[in-house]
Amino acid sequence: MSSQSLPPLTLLLAAPRGFCAGVDRAIKIVEMALDKWGAPVYVRHEIVHNKYVVDDLRAKGAVFVEELEDCPDDRPVIFSAHGVPKAVPAEAARREMIYVDATCPLVSKVHIEAARHSENGLQMIMIGHAGHPETVGTMGQLPAGEVLLVETVEDVAGVQVRDPERLAFVTQTTLSVDDTAGIVAALQARFPAIVGPHKEDICYATTNRQEAVKAIAPRADALLVVGAPNSSNSKRLVEVGRRAGCAYAQLVQRATDIDWRALDGITSIAITAGASAPQILIDEVIDAFRAHYDVTVDVVETAQENVEFKVPRVLRVPA
């Protein structure tokens, strides 16, 4: 079918979208570890939440495991970008393993904040999603019971604290900016003395991607977010899109997941990608639309990102 006979479609492409500096660094760490020590290199938990990325690294020689006990002592192990409880590197050191921490520096910043507040005698409240590796890692920086988890405004009413005058809060870095603001307000209303972070814990990449979606969603008939179903920041982009006025907002891992029947009759589509989705998958989705429509791409840029994080020194020195 020639492009003349295809229905016209305006494709609003969010910028920024896709990989953030922390994800970029984590993937680079695995690749550099493989170059330095050869295969296999073990990775505790998915290095980032994206099947395509994990499969690609697996093909290069990375072995993904859930726990440190699944790793042999004599091969390097890498901790994922989401961060790990303090007990994990301590156990790796005890076993005299070579380990590299790929925790995103912005997650590490939250870990340092939590430790500092604890040293000052404050009990921590964490705003986050139960069971998410980042939440598990942050809560695991302090002894059991020192970090209380709240997921919703409703949770704030029921949280039992040791001393309402001696509290601080931190947040997961990949939350919805708007949802978190409501939970913070509820915490401050119930515990006026609670101490917050100097600067927002929600990372620049999460914030920027949500702002870009707010700019494009009201202009589109539908929104597709390229990302993994276990990716917190990708799922938040779908929610932000719906809230911004886009009735049809869906998460797709790849072009093969697109529900063309649901999109029948649209004249505009907004496309973005979570922070762990590679550009190749975004291009694949755009190419799929070019096959179905006469596409005009309109890039909507709401921020520019030039953040770069160094890889750990152990990977920058020869073996």
Disulfide bonds with the S-S distance in Angstrom:
none
